[in-house]
Amino acid sequence: MSELSDVQPSEVVPDRHRVIDLALVFGGGMGGTLARFGISELLPTPTGLPLGIFLINISGAFLLGLFLETLVHRGPDEGRRRSVRLLAGTGFLGGFTTYSAFAVDSLLLLGTGRVLEGVTYVVGSVVLGLGAGALGVLLGSRAQRTAP
């Protein structure tokens, strides 16, 4: 059995940088979640198809691919670059996109007998999301090669 005096301070209290990293992700996540909510409220779903979440997830995949590819060409993931990645990439775009709403919307479509729409939504989200992410990476890479 371990004595309390055997515990090192770093095991009890996270270092200052970890707290800052968590705050960056938290702040970015709040902003991304609010942006997702606002956009999904603006996009009506008269047919019950979750068009807003679909567009948010596809555009988020594109933006994340573009953003991360641009960052990777600018140098190592440390210092200010790391902070920007945590705030905008992990935080904002992580909060902006949503796997949980995608899963619930898919189950609702399938569970209410709208099988064709549900399958189309699932397959379309995955295929277009992967394509959008890949396109973002491609454009980010090309932009860095042509930059002075």
C-alpha positions in Angstrom: 0.0 0.0 0.0 1.3 3.4 -1.0 1.7 6.2 1.5 0.4 9.7 0.6 3.9 11.0 0.9 5.0 8.7 -1.9 2.8 10.5 -4.4 4.6 13.0 -6.5 3.0 16.5 -7.0 2.9 16.0 -10.7 0.6 12.9 -10.2 -1.9 15.0 -8.2 -2.0 18.3 -10.0 -1.7 18.6 -13.7 1.1 20.9 -14.9 0.2 24.4 -16.0 0.5 23.5 -19.7 -2.1 20.7 -19.5 -4.5 23.1 -17.8 -4.0 25.6 -20.6 -4.4 22.9 -23.2 -7.7 21.8 -21.6 -8.9 25.4 -21.5 -8.1 25.8 -25.2 -10.0 22.7 -26.2 -12.9 23.6 -23.9 -13.2 27.2 -25.2 -12.9 26.1 -28.8 -15.5 23.3 -28.2 -18.0 25.8 -26.7 -17.6 28.0 -29.8 -17.9 25.1 -32.2 -21.0 23.7 -30.4 -22.7 27.1 -30.5 -21.9 27.5 -34.2 -23.3 24.1 -34.9 -26.5 24.9 -32.9 -26.9 28.2 -34.7 -26.5 26.7 -38.2 -28.7 23.7 -37.5 -31.4 26.1 -36.2 -31.2 28.1 -39.5 -31.5 25.1 -41.7 -35.1 23.8 -41.7 -35.8 20.0 -41.9 -39.3 20.0 -43.3 -39.0 16.4 -44.6 -37.4 15.2 -41.4 -34.1 14.8 -43.1 -31.3 16.1 -40.9 -29.8 18.3 -43.7 -28.2 20.8 -41.2 -26.2 18.1 -39.4 -25.3 16.5 -42.7 -23.9 19.8 -44.1 -22.2 20.7 -40.8 -20.4 17.3 -40.6 -19.3 17.4 -44.3 -18.1 21.0 -44.1 -16.4 20.3 -40.8 -14.5 17.3 -42.2 -13.3 19.5 -45.1 -12.2 22.4 -42.8 -10.4 20.0 -40.4 -8.5 18.4 -43.3 -7.6 21.8 -44.7 -6.7 23.3 -41.3 -4.5 20.4 -40.1 -2.7 20.0 -43.4 -1.9 23.7 -43.4 -0.6 23.5 -39.9 1.6 20.5 -40.5 3.4 22.3 -43.3 4.2 25.2 -41.1 6.4 23.3 -38.6 6.3 21.1 -35.6 3.2 20.8 -33.4 4.5 22.9 -30.5 4.1 26.3 -28.9 1.7 28.6 -30.6 0.9 26.1 -33.5 -0.1 23.5 -30.9 -2.3 26.0 -29.1 -4.0 27.0 -32.4 -4.5 23.3 -33.3 -6.1 22.6 -29.9 -8.3 25.7 -29.9 -9.5 25.6 -33.6 -9.0 21.9 -34.6 -9.7 19.8 -31.6 -11.9 22.3 -29.8 -13.9 24.4 -32.4 -14.1 21.9 -35.2 -14.5 19.0 -32.8 -17.5 20.8 -31.2 -18.8 21.9 -34.6 -19.1 18.4 -36.0 -21.1 15.8 -34.3 -21.1 12.0 -34.5 -23.7 11.6 -31.8 -26.4 13.6 -33.7 -25.4 11.7 -36.9 -26.0 8.4 -35.1 -29.3 9.5 -33.5 -30.6 10.9 -36.7 -29.6 7.7 -38.6 -31.4 5.6 -36.0 -34.5 7.8 -36.1 -34.7 7.5 -39.9 -34.2 3.7 -39.9 -36.5 3.2 -36.9 -39.4 5.0 -38.4 -39.3 2.9 -41.6 -37.5 5.4 -43.7 -34.9 2.8 -44.6 -33.8 4.1 -48.0 -33.4 7.7 -46.6 -31.6 6.3 -43.5 -29.2 4.2 -45.5 -28.6 7.1 -48.0 -27.9 9.4 -45.1 -25.5 7.0 -43.4 -23.6 6.1 -46.6 -23.7 9.7 -47.9 -22.4 11.1 -44.6 -19.5 8.6 -44.4 -18.5 8.7 -48.1 -18.8 12.5 -48.5 -17.2 13.1 -45.1 -14.2 11.1 -46.1 -14.1 12.8 -49.5 -14.4 16.2 -48.0 -11.6 15.5 -45.5 -9.4 14.2 -48.2 -10.2 17.3 -50.4 -9.3 19.6 -47.5 -5.9 17.8 -47.0 -5.2 17.9 -50.8 -6.0 21.6 -51.0 -4.1 22.4 -47.9 -1.1 20.6 -49.2 -1.3 22.3 -52.6 -1.7 25.7 -51.1 1.5 25.2 -49.1 3.5 24.1 -52.1 2.5 27.2 -54.1 3.0 29.6 -51.2 6.1 31.8 -51.4 
